[in-house]
Amino acid sequence: MLKDKYDFGELVDIMALLRSEKGCPWDREQSHESLKKYLIEETYEVLEAIDLKDKSKLCEELGDLLLQILFHARIAEEEGRFNINDVISGISRKMIQRHTHVFGEDKADTPDEVVDNWEAIKKKEKGAKNQTEILKDVPSNLPALMRSYKVQQKASQVGFDWDNAEAVLDKVKEEINELEDVYRSKNVERITEEIGDVLFSVVNLSRFLKVQPELALTGTTNKFIRRFQYIEEESARQGKKLEDMSLEEMDELWDKAKALKK
């Protein structure tokens, strides 16, 4: 019988039952590897709920994400490795150890000082011998834009950085010029390298401007879809199919969508 309210312990028990012989065949079949895609999907659904400013959806999606964490913890417990209490204890210790300005004697009055303190403590915890190890520690399976942002950010911690955004913008222009020099060459390897350099430099510029490139590109992609929808709907209203329209005609509708702030 369903209840209106459940607590954390009851959710842990539900997961244990689902994984048991009396539970669900699908749940019993899952592994850390098979669940990876669901963890990614649920994370992005949380982000979408935040973007939509939908509090009800956010509550639901956070629950779905929490379930994935409990799922992995339960599998690990069955393997005799760790359980959800170990996960909670570990993150609690980490929060106390890395907030020495709250739980210790260190001083950090600004968000930037907090980040610097956090990174210094993290480096000490991991026993990194040099900054290259810190760069390599950034997960390789992060989205490429996010990973490059974090790598550049960590390189800047030891002073390997540009002086200002104008210098980074000049670097972006330089990389675009280099791409222009090779794009007619049909040398796919060189073209790929230069496109990567352009993207990396744009990420660097976004970091200087305190813009998350992953979020910026997502916003632009969504804007493209909205404007494309306007073109398709407007062409249909005119009794035309997109396939039968010229690029100039579609560009004209695009400009109208842009003027209408679509």
PyMOL commands that set and color helices and strands:
alter all, ss='L'
color gray80, all
select helices_A, chain A and resi 8-19+25-29+36-52+55-78+84-98+100-103+111-126+131-136+144-156+165-182+188-208+213-237+242-244+247-259
alter helices_A, ss='H'
color red, helices_A
deselect
rebuild
show_as cartoon
